[in-house]
Amino acid sequence: MNISQKTFIGWSLAILPILTTVIWMYIWMGVGGDVDSATFLDNIAENATINKLLISIAAVSFTFIVASYVMFSRGVGADSDNPFLGNLVALLLLISGTINLVGMNAFVSALSYHGTEPAEALTVLIANSGDLGVTDIIFGIGLLTLGRAIRDVKNKLEPAILLNIVSFGFLITGIANIVNVFAMQDILGMISWFGFVIFTTLLGIAVIRSKS
């Protein structure tokens, strides 16, 4: 991993998950509110331009997170006697990340159509805003595999306690993601997302601190 790649991966993973979370919490909880889908879309569409800009920033940030994970995972595979796990992580997170980005794009499209075709806009929003499904299972398997893969590399994350925290953190977060698809419990949803944010941030810090 060269200096430019290390810098991009490290800072993207350390900062952008927090930025993305702040934006989404503002949009979903602050602006949209705990209401039915039609009212939710109406609330966000009241300041459509600003909110589309914020969603776009979140989408670009998430794109950089996914790209960083793919590059990091490929590096993990290259630095391991068994490159299969690292390469598998890269593919799983790329697939699930791409599907999530399609949903974000649909959200922006729904806001764009809301003024002229509100019924169609609502349909687009509902069709693309499902929180649970096969995407979350793929994402969970990816995190599970990542938690295992980073323990197999020759140049391990340091210090060892950080490696253990990140590794087991991804294992727990991955399991929570998968189980939540079937259990649909708020606490599991919170563990899934905030676990991803916390351990991704710690991984980014570890990459920044690493010597190679």
Order of alpha helices (4+ residues) and beta strands (2+ residues): alpha-alpha-alpha-alpha-alpha-alpha-alpha-alpha
